Amino acid sequence: MTLRNFRFIILFSLSLFVYKHSFSQQTGDLIGDWKVTKVEMASTADPKEKQALVLVEPIFLKSIFHFKTDSLFSYDSPDEGFAVESANWHFDEKEKKVSVTRKISTGSPGILMGITVKKEEGNYLFLMEGTPLLLYVKKN
């Protein structure tokens, strides 16, 4: 192996490492308060779901997700039916998915919501599991 080839391999490996880690989300990246800045429906949404966007968009644009360091989660919403005061959250770094749970009376956790986290072109998206909602969010 020549010195030139060795340098190329080192430079390529370093570039790949930096690229991979600059786009990978980790649990610590989510800690903080996230404000919804834009709401969209996935292209797979049916016509009724697309019509509902007019109703839910103003609610989500005034909402904030709170991911705390002690695994506590809350969600502020102007619609009290959507608000979550006290829950737990866990981020699966491999799946890039947040699970929000609350202990129910039987003592077992009840899933409140699942959120797939994506980072595209410097923007974070929360894909709300079980819905066609795409929430663009910004850390406060």
Solvent accessible surface area in square Angstrom, and as a share of the most:
residue,aa,sasa,rsa
1,M,170,0.76
2,T,82,0.48
3,L,112,0.56
4,R,202,0.74
5,N,77,0.40
6,F,104,0.43
7,R,154,0.56
8,F,135,0.56
9,I,80,0.41
10,I,92,0.47
11,L,115,0.57
12,F,117,0.49
13,S,56,0.36
14,L,103,0.51
15,S,57,0.37
16,L,99,0.49
17,F,119,0.50
18,V,86,0.49
19,Y,140,0.53
20,K,123,0.52
21,H,81,0.36
22,S,58,0.37
23,F,90,0.38
24,S,29,0.19
25,Q,10,0.04
26,Q,88,0.39
27,T,50,0.29
28,G,49,0.47
29,D,55,0.28
30,L,0,0.00
31,I,54,0.28
32,G,23,0.22
33,D,56,0.29
34,W,6,0.02
35,K,73,0.31
36,V,2,0.01
37,T,72,0.42
38,K,96,0.41
39,V,5,0.03
40,E,54,0.24
41,M,31,0.14
42,A,22,0.17
43,S,106,0.68
44,T,124,0.72
45,A,8,0.06
46,D,69,0.36
47,P,105,0.66
48,K,163,0.69
49,E,63,0.28
50,K,99,0.42
51,Q,133,0.59
52,A,36,0.28
53,L,39,0.19
54,V,114,0.65
55,L,130,0.65
56,V,29,0.17
57,E,56,0.25
58,P,66,0.42
59,I,39,0.20
60,F,15,0.06
61,L,61,0.30
62,K,140,0.59
63,S,0,0.00
64,I,42,0.21
65,F,0,0.00
66,H,28,0.13
67,F,2,0.01
68,K,86,0.37
69,T,108,0.63
70,D,91,0.47
71,S,55,0.35
72,L,75,0.37
73,F,2,0.01
74,S,12,0.08
75,Y,8,0.03
76,D,70,0.36
77,S,18,0.12
78,P,77,0.48
79,D,54,0.28
80,E,160,0.72
81,G,72,0.70
82,F,85,0.35
83,A,40,0.31
84,V,13,0.07
85,E,154,0.69
86,S,73,0.47
87,A,5,0.04
88,N,71,0.36
89,W,15,0.05
90,H,125,0.56
91,F,6,0.02
92,D,54,0.28
93,E,79,0.36
94,K,180,0.76
95,E,109,0.49
96,K,53,0.22
97,K,63,0.27
98,V,0,0.00
99,S,34,0.22
100,V,0,0.00
101,T,27,0.16
102,R,96,0.35
103,K,148,0.63
104,I,90,0.46
105,S,123,0.79
106,T,113,0.66
107,G,40,0.38
108,S,54,0.35
109,P,94,0.59
110,G,17,0.17
111,I,119,0.60
112,L,72,0.36
113,M,34,0.15
114,G,5,0.05
115,I,0,0.00
116,T,43,0.25
117,V,2,0.01
118,K,89,0.38
119,K,60,0.26
120,E,86,0.39
121,E,167,0.75
122,G,54,0.52
123,N,79,0.41
124,Y,34,0.13
125,L,9,0.05
126,F,0,0.00
127,L,39,0.20
128,M,23,0.10
129,E,96,0.43
130,G,84,0.80
131,T,66,0.38
132,P,23,0.14
133,L,17,0.08
134,L,36,0.18
135,L,0,0.00
136,Y,47,0.18
137,V,10,0.06
138,K,135,0.57
139,K,86,0.36
140,N,114,0.58
